[in-house]
Amino acid sequence: MTTTPETRATRTIARCRDLARLTEVPGETTRLFLSEATRDAHGLIRMWMTLANLETRTDDAGNLRALRRCGTPNAPTLLFFSHIDTVPNAGAFDGPLGVILALTVIEEIATAQLPFDIELIAFSEEEGVRFSFPFLSSKAVTGQLTPEELAKEDANGITVAQALTNFGLNPANIATSCALPANTFAALEVHIEQGPVLEAEGRELAVVDSIVGQSRLTLTFTGHANHAGATPMHLRHDALAAAAHWISDVERFALDDKQLVATVGRVEVQPNAGNVVPGTVRASLDVRHPSDDDRHAAVAMLLTKAELAAQHRGVHVQAEIQLQQKAVPMDHNLTAQLAEAAERAGYNPLRLFSGAGHDAMILAPHVPTAMLFLRSPGGLSHHPDESVSEEDVEAAIATTLAFVAALQPPQ
């Protein structure tokens, strides 16, 4: 029997699938921040890093880091990064592909002479599942992790600081052990698109121009609960009917702007009984747009529509802002260099904005940052059937190698 020789793309995919087996929930991939599965993942990735002759360490925010020195003292640093934590019941590629692909690129470079060091960071927390806030790791390396965030508790009452201590780390040393090298001049994150655009366009790759801004709100519709049989329709103050009217308005409004997405993803009804007119409804609203001005205008319009839907049924509505995240542009020059690298490698990349948040949006205000997407078959992500093709992984490897080969630090 003959076997197919392993390519760098198949090796990258196989490693991601090996990593996906390290989970805290048997039968699925669930790897939360600083779980025992995180420790196992560190051990496996560190072995691969060591085999690539990289210096490894774990910083005090739990990030696994590897360094390839160029041999020149105090050389500038190129940063590769992505994350290795997951959502519950995840796929194998959201986050880990960026880490493993970057390691593959470093292996391919081998002993090539470069005028800069390369640091690879496997962020241990991006998804925000365990402590209900995202980007903990990238906030740590950019000096943005606050004492209030270190005091946040998980579902078991364990704080971030205690979780770090339990993992053998010292949260008091985060500022020193986590900081990026002062001479970091460029950063690159490779990531699956997590959407259907590349597949619809028949392209392997996209260069990301910006990461959209986000507004997240909770709206509370307050009516009057009453007997479903004894309350005439015209005398009702039905909070759910008002909320449903508004939810339809949200969809219709967002359909008129190709760059706008607006989602009501969570609805809580009280008293939530089949024979009671709903008295209170809490509904989430998630609005995203590459333009902050357009996003704010959309939110204002959707809140107006909520007021009108409530007034029509004699219901009161109140909105509470949960998150306002500005749109974050990627570095113009690095993005242009990344697009040129893809073309030199033989590909014709799209230019996209990212509708999902990524660690790149946290790093971009602090270091010139670029982001490369590769195709997500079926547009599927945050799902166990998430996948990538060997051809697309090869396209991303070849593009990243071309990017590194042409990159020059500032003089």
C-alpha positions as CSV (number, residue, x, y, z in Angstrom):
1,M,0.0,0.0,0.0
2,T,1.3,3.5,-0.9
3,T,0.7,6.6,1.2
4,T,0.4,10.2,0.0
5,P,3.4,12.3,1.1
6,E,2.6,14.8,3.8
7,T,2.6,18.4,2.6
8,R,3.0,21.5,4.8
9,A,-0.8,22.1,4.4
10,T,-1.8,18.6,5.4
11,R,0.6,18.7,8.4
12,T,-1.0,22.0,9.5
13,I,-4.5,20.6,9.2
14,A,-3.5,17.4,11.0
15,R,-2.0,19.4,13.9
16,C,-5.2,21.4,14.3
17,R,-7.2,18.2,14.5
18,D,-4.7,16.8,17.0
19,L,-5.2,19.9,19.1
20,A,-9.0,19.6,18.8
21,R,-8.8,16.3,20.7
22,L,-7.6,18.1,23.8
23,T,-10.9,19.0,25.4
24,E,-12.5,19.2,28.8
25,V,-15.8,17.7,27.4
26,P,-15.4,14.2,25.9
27,G,-16.8,13.8,22.5
28,E,-16.6,17.5,21.5
29,T,-14.0,20.3,21.4
30,T,-14.4,22.6,24.3
31,R,-11.3,24.2,25.7
32,L,-11.8,27.2,27.9
33,F,-9.3,29.6,29.4
34,L,-6.8,27.9,31.8
35,S,-8.6,24.6,31.9
36,E,-6.6,21.4,32.1
37,A,-7.2,21.1,28.4
38,T,-5.3,24.4,28.0
39,R,-2.4,22.9,29.9
40,D,-2.5,19.8,27.6
41,A,-2.6,22.1,24.5
42,H,0.3,24.1,25.8
43,G,2.3,20.9,26.2
44,L,1.6,19.7,22.6
45,I,2.2,23.0,20.9
46,R,5.3,23.6,23.0
47,M,6.7,20.3,21.7
48,W,6.1,21.4,18.1
49,M,7.7,24.8,18.9
50,T,10.8,23.1,20.5
51,L,11.2,20.8,17.5
52,A,11.3,24.0,15.4
53,N,14.2,25.2,17.5
54,L,12.2,28.0,19.1
55,E,12.6,29.5,22.5
56,T,9.3,29.0,24.5
57,R,7.7,30.4,27.6
58,T,4.3,31.0,29.1
59,D,3.6,34.5,30.3
60,D,1.6,35.4,33.3
61,A,-1.6,35.8,31.4
62,G,-1.3,32.2,30.3
63,N,-0.2,32.9,26.7
64,L,2.2,30.4,25.1
65,R,5.0,32.3,23.3
66,A,7.8,31.2,21.0
67,L,10.7,33.2,19.7
68,R,12.8,32.8,16.6
69,R,15.9,35.0,16.9
70,C,17.6,36.3,13.8
71,G,21.0,36.5,15.5
72,T,21.2,40.3,15.7
73,P,21.0,41.8,19.2
74,N,18.0,44.0,19.9
75,A,16.6,43.2,16.4
76,P,13.1,44.4,15.5
77,T,10.3,41.8,16.0
78,L,7.5,40.5,13.7
79,L,4.6,39.1,15.6
80,F,2.4,36.2,14.6
81,F,-0.6,35.5,16.8
82,S,-4.0,33.9,17.2
83,H,-5.9,32.1,20.0
84,I,-6.2,28.5,21.2
85,D,-9.3,28.7,23.4
86,T,-12.7,27.7,21.9
87,V,-16.4,28.2,22.3
88,P,-18.3,25.2,23.6
89,N,-18.6,22.3,21.1
90,A,-16.3,24.1,18.6
91,G,-14.5,23.2,15.4
92,A,-10.8,22.6,15.0
93,F,-9.7,25.8,13.2
94,D,-11.2,29.0,14.6
95,G,-8.1,30.4,16.3
96,P,-5.7,27.4,16.4
97,L,-5.2,27.4,12.6
98,G,-3.6,30.9,12.9
99,V,-1.2,29.6,15.5
100,I,-0.3,26.3,13.8
101,L,-0.1,27.9,10.3
102,A,2.3,30.5,11.7
103,L,4.4,27.7,13.2
104,T,4.4,26.0,9.8
105,V,5.7,29.2,8.2
106,I,8.5,29.5,10.7
107,E,9.4,25.8,10.1
108,E,9.5,26.5,6.3
109,I,11.8,29.5,6.8
110,A,14.2,27.2,8.8
111,T,17.6,28.9,8.8
112,A,16.9,31.7,6.3
113,Q,18.5,34.9,7.3
114,L,16.0,37.6,8.2
115,P,16.6,41.1,9.5
116,F,14.1,40.6,12.4
117,D,13.1,38.2,15.1
118,I,9.8,36.5,14.9
119,E,7.6,36.0,18.0
120,L,4.6,33.6,17.9
121,I,1.9,34.0,20.5
122,A,-0.8,31.5,21.2
123,F,-3.3,33.5,23.1
124,S,-5.1,31.4,25.7
125,E,-8.3,33.5,25.8
126,E,-10.1,35.3,23.1
127,E,-13.7,33.9,23.0
128,G,-14.7,35.2,26.4
129,V,-16.6,32.1,27.4
130,R,-15.3,31.3,30.9
131,F,-15.3,34.9,32.4
132,S,-17.9,36.4,30.1
133,F,-15.6,39.0,28.5
134,P,-13.4,38.5,25.4
135,F,-9.8,39.3,24.5
136,L,-8.4,38.8,27.9
137,S,-5.0,37.6,26.6
138,S,-4.5,40.3,23.9
139,K,-5.5,43.0,26.4
140,A,-2.8,41.6,28.7
141,V,-0.1,42.0,26.1
142,T,-1.2,45.5,25.2
143,G,-1.4,46.7,28.9
144,Q,-5.2,47.0,28.8
145,L,-6.2,44.3,31.3
146,T,-7.7,46.1,34.3
147,P,-7.9,45.2,38.0
148,E,-11.7,45.1,37.6
149,E,-11.3,42.4,34.9
150,L,-8.9,40.4,37.0
151,A,-11.6,40.4,39.7
152,K,-14.3,39.0,37.4
153,E,-15.6,35.6,38.5
154,D,-16.5,32.5,36.5
155,A,-19.6,30.3,37.1
156,N,-17.8,28.7,40.0
157,G,-16.9,31.9,41.7
158,I,-13.2,31.7,40.7
159,T,-11.7,35.1,39.8
160,V,-9.4,35.6,36.8
161,A,-6.6,36.4,39.2
162,Q,-7.2,33.1,41.1
163,A,-7.4,31.1,37.9
164,L,-4.0,32.4,36.9
165,T,-2.6,31.6,40.2
166,N,-4.1,28.1,40.1
167,F,-2.4,27.6,36.7
168,G,1.0,28.4,38.3
169,L,1.1,32.0,37.1
170,N,1.6,35.3,38.9
171,P,-1.0,38.0,37.9
172,A,1.1,40.7,39.6
173,N,3.7,40.1,36.9
174,I,1.4,40.6,33.9
175,A,2.7,44.1,33.0
176,T,6.3,42.8,32.7
177,S,6.0,39.2,31.5
178,C,3.2,39.9,28.9
179,A,4.4,43.1,27.2
180,L,5.2,42.9,23.6
181,P,8.8,43.5,22.6
182,A,9.3,47.3,22.5
183,N,10.6,47.0,18.9
184,T,7.7,45.1,17.5
185,F,7.2,46.7,14.1
186,A,4.5,44.5,12.5
187,A,1.9,41.9,13.5
188,L,-0.1,39.4,11.4
189,E,-3.1,37.2,12.3
190,V,-4.2,34.4,9.9
191,H,-7.8,33.3,10.5
192,I,-10.7,31.4,8.8
193,E,-13.3,33.9,7.5
194,Q,-16.1,32.4,9.6
195,G,-18.5,33.5,6.8
196,P,-19.7,32.7,3.3
197,V,-18.2,35.6,1.2
198,L,-15.0,33.9,0.0
199,E,-16.8,30.8,-1.0
200,A,-19.5,32.7,-2.8
201,E,-16.8,34.6,-4.7
202,G,-14.8,31.5,-5.5
203,R,-11.7,32.9,-3.8
204,E,-9.2,31.3,-1.5
205,L,-8.1,34.4,0.5
206,A,-9.1,37.8,1.6
207,V,-7.0,40.7,3.0
208,V,-8.9,42.4,5.9
209,D,-9.2,46.1,5.6
210,S,-10.9,46.7,9.0
211,I,-12.8,45.0,11.8
212,V,-16.3,46.3,12.2
213,G,-17.6,48.3,15.1
214,Q,-20.1,46.7,17.4
215,S,-23.0,48.0,19.5
216,R,-24.7,45.6,21.9
217,L,-27.8,46.5,23.8
218,T,-30.5,45.0,25.9
219,L,-34.0,46.2,25.3
220,T,-36.8,45.7,28.0
221,F,-40.4,45.9,26.8
222,T,-42.7,46.3,29.8
223,G,-46.4,45.7,29.3
224,H,-49.0,44.1,31.6
225,A,-49.4,40.4,32.2
226,N,-53.0,39.3,32.3
227,H,-55.2,36.3,31.7
228,A,-55.0,35.0,28.1
229,G,-58.7,34.1,28.0
230,A,-60.3,36.9,29.8
231,T,-58.3,39.9,28.3
232,P,-59.8,41.1,25.0
233,M,-57.2,41.7,22.3
234,H,-57.9,45.4,22.0
235,L,-57.3,45.9,25.8
236,R,-54.0,44.1,26.0
237,H,-50.5,45.5,26.7
238,D,-48.6,42.6,25.2
239,A,-44.9,43.0,25.6
240,L,-44.1,40.1,23.4
241,A,-46.2,41.3,20.5
242,A,-44.4,44.7,20.7
243,A,-41.0,43.0,20.8
244,A,-41.9,40.7,17.9
245,H,-43.1,43.7,15.8
246,W,-39.8,45.4,16.5
247,I,-37.7,42.3,15.8
248,S,-39.2,42.2,12.3
249,D,-38.4,45.9,11.9
250,V,-34.8,45.1,12.8
251,E,-34.5,42.6,10.0
252,R,-36.2,44.7,7.4
253,F,-34.0,47.8,8.2
254,A,-30.8,45.8,8.1
255,L,-31.6,44.3,4.7
256,D,-31.5,47.8,3.2
257,D,-27.7,48.3,3.9
258,K,-25.3,45.6,2.5
259,Q,-22.7,46.5,5.1
260,L,-25.0,46.5,8.1
261,V,-25.9,43.4,10.2
262,A,-28.4,43.6,13.0
263,T,-29.3,40.6,15.2
264,V,-31.8,39.9,17.9
265,G,-30.3,36.7,19.2
266,R,-31.7,36.3,22.7
267,V,-35.3,36.8,24.0
268,E,-36.5,36.3,27.6
269,V,-40.3,36.3,28.2
270,Q,-42.0,36.7,31.5
271,P,-44.0,35.1,32.9
272,N,-43.5,32.7,29.9
273,A,-46.7,30.8,30.4
274,G,-49.0,29.7,27.6
275,N,-52.2,31.1,29.1
276,V,-50.8,34.5,30.2
277,V,-50.4,37.7,28.1
278,P,-46.6,38.4,28.3
279,G,-45.9,41.2,30.6
280,T,-42.1,41.7,30.2
281,V,-39.7,40.8,27.4
282,R,-35.9,41.3,27.4
283,A,-34.3,41.2,24.0
284,S,-30.7,41.5,22.9
285,L,-29.6,43.7,20.0
286,D,-26.3,43.3,18.2
287,V,-25.5,45.9,15.5
288,R,-22.3,45.9,13.4
289,H,-21.0,48.1,10.6
290,P,-17.6,49.1,9.2
291,S,-18.5,52.8,9.6
292,D,-19.0,54.0,13.2
293,D,-21.2,56.9,12.1
294,D,-23.5,54.5,10.1
295,R,-23.6,52.1,13.0
296,H,-24.6,54.8,15.5
297,A,-27.2,56.1,13.1
298,A,-28.6,52.5,12.7
299,V,-28.8,52.0,16.4
300,A,-30.7,55.3,16.8
301,M,-33.1,54.3,14.1
302,L,-33.7,50.9,15.6
303,L,-34.3,52.4,19.0
304,T,-36.9,54.7,17.5
305,K,-38.6,51.7,15.9
306,A,-38.7,50.0,19.3
307,E,-40.4,53.1,20.7
308,L,-43.0,53.1,18.0
309,A,-43.7,49.4,18.3
310,A,-44.1,49.8,22.1
311,Q,-46.4,52.9,21.8
312,H,-48.6,51.0,19.3
313,R,-49.4,48.5,22.0
314,G,-49.3,50.6,25.1
315,V,-46.0,49.2,26.2
316,H,-43.0,50.9,27.7
317,V,-39.5,50.1,26.3
318,Q,-36.1,50.9,27.8
319,A,-32.6,50.3,26.3
320,E,-29.4,49.5,28.1
321,I,-26.0,49.7,26.3
322,Q,-23.8,46.6,27.0
323,L,-20.9,47.3,24.6
324,Q,-19.7,50.0,22.2
325,Q,-16.7,48.9,20.2
326,K,-15.3,51.2,17.6
327,A,-14.4,49.9,14.1
328,V,-10.7,49.2,13.9
329,P,-8.8,49.6,10.6
330,M,-5.8,47.4,9.9
331,D,-2.6,49.1,9.0
332,H,-2.8,50.5,5.5
333,N,0.8,49.8,4.5
334,L,1.0,46.3,5.9
335,T,-2.4,45.4,4.4
336,A,-1.1,46.5,1.0
337,Q,2.0,44.5,1.4
338,L,-0.1,41.4,2.4
339,A,-2.2,41.8,-0.7
340,E,0.9,42.1,-2.9
341,A,2.3,39.0,-1.3
342,A,-0.8,37.0,-2.1
343,E,-0.5,38.1,-5.7
344,R,3.1,37.1,-5.9
345,A,2.1,33.7,-4.6
346,G,-0.3,33.4,-7.4
347,Y,-3.6,34.3,-5.8
348,N,-6.2,37.1,-6.2
349,P,-7.4,38.1,-2.8
350,L,-10.6,39.8,-2.0
351,R,-10.5,42.9,0.2
352,L,-13.0,42.5,3.1
353,F,-14.0,43.9,6.4
354,S,-14.4,41.4,9.3
355,G,-17.8,41.2,10.8
356,A,-16.4,39.2,13.7
357,G,-14.2,40.5,16.5
358,H,-10.6,39.2,16.6
359,D,-7.4,39.8,18.7
360,A,-6.2,41.8,15.7
361,M,-8.6,44.6,16.8
362,I,-7.0,44.8,20.2
363,L,-3.4,44.8,18.9
364,A,-4.0,47.2,15.9
365,P,-4.0,50.5,18.0
366,H,-0.6,49.5,19.5
367,V,1.4,47.9,16.7
368,P,0.9,47.9,12.9
369,T,-1.3,44.9,12.2
370,A,-2.6,43.0,9.2
371,M,-5.1,40.1,8.9
372,L,-5.5,37.4,6.3
373,F,-8.7,35.3,5.9
374,L,-9.0,32.0,4.2
375,R,-12.2,30.4,3.0
376,S,-14.6,28.7,5.4
377,P,-16.4,25.9,3.5
378,G,-20.1,26.4,3.9
379,G,-19.4,29.6,5.7
380,L,-19.5,27.5,8.9
381,S,-17.7,28.4,12.2
382,H,-18.3,28.0,15.9
383,H,-19.5,24.5,15.0
384,P,-17.9,21.0,15.2
385,D,-18.2,20.6,11.4
386,E,-16.0,23.7,10.8
387,S,-13.4,22.9,8.1
388,V,-10.7,24.1,5.8
389,S,-9.4,22.8,2.5
390,E,-5.8,21.8,1.9
391,E,-5.6,24.1,-1.1
392,D,-6.7,27.1,0.9
393,V,-4.3,26.4,3.7
394,E,-1.5,26.1,1.2
395,A,-2.6,29.5,-0.3
396,A,-2.4,31.1,3.2
397,I,1.0,29.5,3.9
398,A,2.4,30.6,0.5
399,T,1.1,34.1,1.0
400,T,2.5,34.4,4.5
401,L,5.9,33.2,3.3
402,A,5.9,35.8,0.5
403,F,4.9,38.5,3.0
404,V,7.7,37.6,5.4
405,A,10.3,37.4,2.6
406,A,9.6,40.9,1.4
407,L,9.0,42.5,4.8
408,Q,11.5,45.1,5.8
409,P,11.6,46.8,9.3
410,P,11.7,50.5,9.4
411,Q,15.2,52.0,9.4
